[in-house]
Amino acid sequence: MSDSLFADASKRLERAMKYVSISEDALEYLKHPKASLNVSIPVRMDNGSLQIFQGYRVRYDDTRGPGKGGVRYHPNVSMDEVKSLAFWMTFKCAVLDLPFGGAKGGVTVNPKELSKLELERLTRGYIDAIADFIGPNVDIPAPDVYTNPTIMGWMMDQYNIIRRSLNPGVVTGKPVTLGGSLGRDTATGSGAYYVIEAIMGKFDRLPHQTTVAVQGFGNAGSVVAELLAKAGYKVVAVSDSQGGIHAKKGLDIPSILHYKKSNPGIQAVYCQDTVCNIVEHEIITNEQLLALDVDILIPAALENQITEANVQDIKAKYIFEVANGPISSGADRILEDRGIYVVPDILVNAGGVTVSYFEWLQNRSGLYWELEEVEERLQKRMRKETEKIWQIADEFSISMRTAAYVHGLNRLGEALSAKGTRDYYVKK
C-alpha cells in the first residue's frame, strides 16, 4: 500500500471546502492525524519459534470526543491504510453526530495462517503494546476486517489485566456475555440497508424490479444482501476473496448464508469457505462482478476496488459503498460525469460505529437494551442523517459524497469553534 491512499482520501475534503464556512487552517488541521503509533508484537508460535508482527494505531482527531475505530488483521495493513481509515472514521462519526473522533488500528498478518492460540497471543500482544494509547475515554477499538467478537473479548480482557480493573467500554463489538450490544454484529449491514431503502425511495424504485450485486460476502456484505433479498430485491451476484457466483434470475441468499455459517474454519474463529463452492451457478471473478449490468452495485470488500483503470466497465446505476474507500477519487469524478449515483462510505457503512456508540453508552450506564430498541435507534439515526445529506446535495447541486463531507465539516467546524482556544481554525 503506497502513500497514495491517504493522499487520495484527503482530496474529498478539498471539494467540500467551498460549501462550508471554516477556514483553510481547519482544512490543514484535518489533513494530519493527531497521534500515530507503530509497534512490534512478538508472538511465540505453536512450533516454538518467535515471530514479530507490525501493529498500528492512529488517533486522527478527538475534537468531538474520544477516538473510535476498528482494528483489522490483514496482510496488506500499513500505516498509510490505517491513517486513511482513521481519517474516514473522523468524518463518519461527525456525519452520524456521534460524540467521537476518528481512530483506527491494524496488524500486518494473514490471520488465516494462525492457530486459535497464536491468534490470541497476537491479540493480547497488540493490546500490551498499545494499552497506554487507548481507553474508554481516550480511544475505543472495535472489530474490522478479520476481527470479530471473540477477538474483541480477548482485547478487553487483556486491557483489564493490565489496568487491574474492569473496563467494559474500552472496546466495542464484544460478545454479548462480556457486555457487548445486541445487534452489533449485524449493524454495518443493517445500517447500509436503511440507507439504501431511503435513497431508492427517492427514485421510486420498486424492490422486485431492482437487481443487486454485492462484492464482499463477509459480515457486512452478507447481512445487507440478506436484508435486501427479504425486502424483495433481486440479488443476482455475490463474491468473496476467492471469487463469486452469478444468476440472472437471482440467488437464494438464505441458502448461501446457511452454507457459509455451517462450514467454519480455524476452530470457528473464521469462516474459510467460499461462496463459489455453495451452489451450481455461473462462476465469476470479483472484477467481473463489478462490471455486471445491475441496478445497484455494493462494494463491501476493501479499498480501491473501482479505480480509473476499471471505472469505464461499471454499468450499475447506483453504487452504495459498504466498504471503506472502495472508489478512488479519480474514478469518483468519472462516475459522477457518467451520471452514476454514488452514496459514500462515511454514510452507508456508519451503522457499525453507531451501534458501537450504543454499546459504549450501555457499558457506561449499566443498562442494556433489547434488540428491538437497538434496531429502532439505528434505523432512526441512519434515515435522519441520510435525509440531511440528501438535502445538502440538492441545495448545492453536488454529489452525495461531497454533501456528506460538507455535513461532517460543518459539525467539526462547530466543535472547533466551541473549543475557544482553537478559534484560529475558524474563518473570521
C-alpha positions in Angstrom: 0.0 0.0 0.0 1.5 3.3 -1.1 1.1 6.7 0.4 -1.4 7.5 -2.4 -4.3 6.0 -0.4 -4.2 8.8 2.3 -3.5 11.5 -0.3 -6.4 10.3 -2.3 -8.7 10.2 0.7 -7.8 13.8 1.6 -8.9 15.1 -1.9 -12.5 14.7 -0.8 -12.1 17.5 1.7 -10.9 20.0 -0.9 -14.1 19.5 -2.9 -16.3 20.2 0.1 -14.4 23.2 1.5 -16.1 25.7 -0.9 -19.5 24.9 0.7 -18.6 25.4 4.3 -17.6 28.4 6.4 -14.5 27.1 8.1 -11.0 28.3 7.2 -8.2 26.9 5.2 -6.5 26.4 8.5 -9.2 23.9 9.5 -8.5 22.0 6.3 -4.8 21.9 7.0 -5.5 20.8 10.6 -7.8 18.0 9.3 -5.1 16.7 6.9 -2.9 15.4 9.7 -3.6 12.8 12.4 -3.3 13.9 16.0 -1.2 10.8 17.0 0.2 7.7 15.3 1.7 4.6 17.0 3.7 1.9 15.3 4.6 -1.2 17.4 6.3 -4.5 17.1 4.5 -7.5 18.6 6.5 -10.6 19.5 4.4 -13.8 19.3 5.6 -17.3 20.4 4.3 -19.6 17.7 2.9 -23.1 18.4 6.1 -24.7 17.0 8.3 -22.8 19.5 9.6 -20.1 17.0 9.3 -16.4 17.6 7.7 -14.1 15.0 7.5 -10.4 15.1 4.3 -8.7 13.7 3.9 -5.0 13.0 0.9 -3.2 14.6 -0.5 0.2 14.2 -3.0 2.6 15.9 -3.9 6.1 14.7 -6.0 8.6 16.6 -6.8 11.0 13.9 -9.0 13.6 15.6 -10.6 14.0 19.0 -12.3 17.3 18.7 -15.8 15.8 19.2 -14.8 13.1 21.7 -12.5 10.1 22.2 -11.2 8.3 19.2 -13.3 5.5 17.8 -12.4 2.9 15.2 -11.8 -0.7 14.4 -8.8 -3.0 14.3 -8.1 -5.0 11.2 -5.9 -8.1 10.7 -4.8 -8.3 7.1 -1.5 -9.0 5.1 -1.8 -5.5 3.4 -2.3 -3.4 6.6 0.1 -0.5 6.6 0.4 2.8 8.4 -0.9 4.6 5.3 -4.0 2.4 5.2 -4.7 2.8 9.0 -4.3 6.6 8.7 -6.7 6.7 5.8 -9.3 4.6 7.7 -8.9 6.8 10.8 -9.5 9.9 8.6 -12.7 8.4 7.2 -13.8 7.5 10.8 -13.4 11.1 11.8 -16.0 12.2 9.2 -18.2 9.1 9.7 -18.6 9.9 13.4 -19.3 13.6 12.6 -21.8 12.7 9.9 -23.8 10.4 12.3 -23.5 13.1 15.1 -21.7 10.7 17.4 -19.6 12.1 20.3 -16.4 10.5 19.0 -13.4 11.4 17.0 -11.8 9.1 14.4 -9.3 6.3 15.0 -8.2 3.0 13.5 -5.8 0.2 14.1 -4.4 -2.9 12.5 -1.8 -5.7 12.4 0.0 -6.8 9.3 -0.8 -10.5 9.3 -2.7 -13.2 7.4 -4.8 -14.4 10.4 -6.0 -17.5 8.5 -2.4 -18.9 8.8 -2.5 -18.7 12.6 -4.0 -21.2 15.0 -6.5 -20.0 17.5 -3.9 -19.9 20.3 -1.4 -18.0 18.1 -4.2 -15.5 17.2 -5.0 -15.0 20.9 -1.3 -14.4 21.7 -1.1 -11.9 18.9 -4.2 -10.1 20.0 -3.1 -9.9 23.7 0.4 -8.8 22.5 -1.2 -6.0 20.4 -3.1 -4.7 23.5 0.1 -4.9 25.6 1.8 -2.7 23.1 -0.9 0.0 22.7 -2.5 -0.1 26.2 -1.3 3.4 27.1 -2.7 4.7 23.8 -6.3 3.6 24.3 -9.0 3.7 26.9 -12.8 4.2 27.3 -12.4 8.0 27.5 -9.4 8.2 25.0 -9.6 5.8 22.1 -12.0 2.8 21.8 -11.2 -0.1 19.4 -13.8 -2.1 17.6 -13.9 -5.0 15.0 -12.9 -4.5 11.4 -11.6 -6.9 8.7 -10.9 -10.3 10.2 -11.5 -9.3 13.7 -14.7 -10.4 15.5 -16.4 -10.5 18.9 -14.0 -13.3 20.1 -11.0 -11.2 19.3 -12.6 -8.1 20.9 -13.2 -10.1 24.1 -9.5 -11.0 24.2 -8.6 -7.3 23.8 -10.9 -6.2 26.6 -9.7 -9.0 28.9 -6.0 -8.1 28.3 -6.6 -4.4 28.9 -8.4 -5.3 32.2 -5.4 -7.4 33.3 -3.0 -4.5 32.6 -5.2 -2.0 34.4 -6.2 -4.3 37.2 -9.8 -3.1 36.8 -12.9 -3.8 34.8 -13.3 -1.5 31.8 -16.0 -3.0 29.5 -16.2 0.3 27.5 -12.6 0.0 26.3 -13.6 -1.9 23.2 -16.9 -2.4 21.4 -18.1 -5.3 19.3 -17.6 -7.7 22.3 -19.5 -10.9 22.9 -22.9 -10.1 24.5 -21.9 -12.1 27.5 -19.0 -9.7 28.1 -21.0 -6.5 27.8 -21.5 -6.4 24.0 -24.6 -4.9 22.5 -27.3 -6.9 20.8 -27.4 -6.1 17.1 -23.7 -5.0 16.9 -22.7 -8.0 14.8 -25.2 -7.0 12.0 -25.1 -3.3 12.5 -23.0 -2.3 9.5 -25.2 -4.3 7.1 -28.4 -3.2 8.7 -27.4 0.5 8.6 -26.5 0.1 4.9 -29.9 -1.4 4.2 -31.7 1.5 5.9 -29.7 4.0 3.7 -30.4 2.0 0.5 -34.1 1.9 1.3 -34.2 5.7 2.0 -32.3 6.6 -1.2 -34.1 4.2 -3.5 -37.4 5.5 -2.3 -36.3 8.9 -3.7 -36.1 7.4 -7.1 -39.4 5.4 -6.9 -37.6 2.1 -7.5 -39.6 -1.0 -6.6 -37.6 -3.7 -4.9 -38.7 -6.6 -7.2 -37.7 -4.5 -10.3 -34.2 -3.8 -8.9 -31.1 -6.1 -9.4 -28.2 -6.1 -6.9 -24.6 -7.3 -7.0 -22.6 -7.5 -3.7 -18.8 -7.6 -3.8 -17.7 -9.0 -0.4 -19.9 -11.6 1.2 -18.4 -11.0 4.7 -20.1 -9.8 7.8 -21.4 -6.5 6.3 -22.0 -7.7 2.8 -23.9 -10.9 3.7 -26.2 -9.0 6.1 -27.1 -6.3 3.6 -27.6 -9.0 0.9 -29.9 -11.0 3.1 -32.0 -7.9 4.1 -32.3 -6.8 0.5 -33.4 -10.2 -0.6 -36.0 -10.4 2.2 -37.3 -7.0 1.0 -37.8 -8.3 -2.5 -34.7 -7.0 -4.2 -33.2 -9.4 -6.8 -29.6 -10.2 -5.6 -28.1 -11.7 -8.7 -24.4 -11.9 -7.7 -22.2 -12.1 -4.6 -18.5 -12.7 -4.1 -15.8 -13.2 -1.5 -12.0 -13.1 -1.7 -11.9 -16.3 -3.8 -14.4 -15.2 -6.5 -18.2 -15.1 -7.0 -21.4 -16.5 -8.3 -23.9 -15.0 -10.6 -27.5 -16.0 -11.6 -29.6 -13.6 -13.7 -32.8 -14.9 -12.1 -31.5 -14.2 -8.6 -29.6 -16.1 -5.9 -31.0 -18.0 -2.9 -29.3 -15.8 -0.3 -30.5 -17.7 2.8 -29.1 -21.0 1.4 -25.7 -19.3 0.7 -25.7 -17.9 4.2 -26.6 -21.2 5.7 -23.7 -22.9 3.9 -21.2 -20.3 4.9 -22.3 -20.4 8.6 -22.3 -24.2 8.8 -18.8 -24.6 7.4 -16.4 -22.7 9.7 -12.7 -22.9 9.7 -9.8 -22.2 12.1 -11.6 -23.7 15.0 -14.7 -21.4 14.5 -12.7 -18.2 14.6 -13.0 -17.6 10.9 -15.1 -18.9 8.0 -12.8 -20.2 5.3 -15.4 -21.5 2.8 -16.1 -19.6 -0.4 -19.4 -18.8 -2.0 -18.0 -20.4 -5.1 -18.4 -23.8 -3.5 -22.0 -23.4 -2.5 -24.4 -24.0 -5.5 -24.2 -24.5 -9.2 -24.3 -21.1 -10.8 -22.2 -19.1 -13.2 -18.7 -18.7 -11.6 -17.3 -15.1 -12.0 -14.4 -13.2 -10.7 -14.6 -10.1 -8.4 -13.6 -8.0 -11.4 -16.5 -9.5 -13.5 -18.9 -8.8 -10.7 -18.1 -5.1 -10.6 -18.8 -4.9 -14.3 -22.2 -6.6 -14.2 -25.2 -4.8 -15.7 -27.2 -4.4 -12.5 -29.2 -1.6 -10.9 -27.3 -1.5 -7.6 -23.6 -2.3 -7.0 -22.5 -2.8 -3.4 -18.7 -2.9 -2.9 -18.3 -4.4 0.5 -14.7 -5.7 0.5 -11.6 -3.5 0.6 -10.3 -0.1 -0.6 -9.7 0.9 -4.2 -11.8 -1.7 -6.0 -13.0 0.8 -8.5 -10.3 3.0 -10.0 -9.5 4.8 -13.2 -8.3 1.5 -14.6 -11.7 -0.2 -14.5 -14.2 2.6 -14.0 -15.4 2.5 -17.6 -16.5 -1.1 -17.1 -19.0 -0.1 -14.4 -22.6 -0.4 -15.6 -24.6 -0.1 -12.4 -26.9 2.9 -12.0 -26.4 3.2 -8.2 -23.4 2.4 -6.0 -23.6 2.1 -2.2 -20.2 1.9 -0.5 -20.4 -0.6 2.3 -16.6 -1.0 2.2 -14.3 1.9 3.3 -12.9 3.8 0.3 -13.8 1.3 -2.5 -13.7 4.0 -5.1 -10.7 6.2 -5.8 -11.2 10.0 -6.1 -10.3 9.8 -9.8 -12.9 7.1 -10.5 -15.4 9.0 -8.4 -15.3 12.0 -10.8 -15.8 9.8 -13.8 -18.7 8.0 -12.3 -20.3 11.4 -11.5 -19.8 12.6 -15.0 -21.4 9.4 -16.3 -24.5 10.0 -14.1 -23.9 7.0 -11.9 -25.2 7.8 -8.4 -22.7 7.0 -5.6 -23.7 7.0 -1.9 -20.5 7.3 0.2 -19.0 5.0 2.8 -18.9 7.7 5.5 -22.7 7.4 5.5 -23.5 3.9 4.2 -21.3 1.8 6.5 -21.7 4.0 9.6 -24.2 1.6 11.2 -21.3 -0.3 12.8 -19.9 2.7 14.7 -23.4 3.9 15.5 -24.2 0.7 17.4 -20.7 0.7 18.8 -21.7 4.0 20.3 -24.9 2.4 21.7 -22.7 -0.4 23.2 -20.4 2.2 24.8 -23.4 4.0 26.3 -24.8 0.8 27.7 -21.4 -0.1 29.2 -21.2 3.2 30.9 -24.7 3.2 32.2 -25.0 -0.5 33.1 -28.4 -0.5 31.4 -28.7 -2.9 28.4 -31.2 -2.5 25.6 -33.3 -5.1 23.8 -32.5 -5.9 20.1 -35.7 -4.1 19.0 -34.6 -0.9 20.7 -31.1 -1.1 19.2 -32.6 -1.6 15.7 -35.1 1.2 16.2 -32.5 3.7 17.3 -30.2 2.7 14.4 -32.8 3.0 11.8 -34.0 6.4 13.0 -30.4 7.8 13.1 -29.4 6.4 9.7 -32.5 7.7 8.0 -32.3 11.1 9.7 -28.7 11.7 8.5 -29.4 10.3 5.1 -32.2 12.9 4.6 -29.9 15.7 5.8 -27.2 14.8 3.3 -29.8 14.4 0.6 -31.0 18.0 1.3 -27.4 19.4 1.2 -26.7 17.7 -2.1 -30.0 19.1 -3.5 -29.3 22.6 -2.1 -25.8 22.9 -3.7 -26.3 20.6 -6.7 -23.4 18.4 -5.5 -22.8 14.7 -5.2 -23.9 12.8 -2.1 -20.2 12.2 -1.2 -19.4 15.9 -1.3 -22.6 16.6 0.6 -21.6 14.1 3.3 -18.2 15.8 3.7 -19.9 19.2 3.9 -22.2 17.8 6.6 -19.3 16.4 8.6 -17.1 19.5 8.1 -19.9 21.7 9.4 -20.1 19.7 12.6 -16.4 19.5 13.0 -16.1 23.3 12.4 -18.8 23.9 15.1 -16.8 21.8 17.6 -13.5 23.5 16.7 -15.2 26.9 17.2 -16.7 25.9 20.5 -13.2 24.9 21.8 -12.5 28.6 22.1 -8.7 28.3 22.3 -8.7 27.0 18.7 -10.6 29.9 17.3 -7.8 30.3 14.6 -9.3 27.2 12.9 -12.5 29.1 12.2 -13.0 31.6 9.4 -13.3 35.2 10.7 
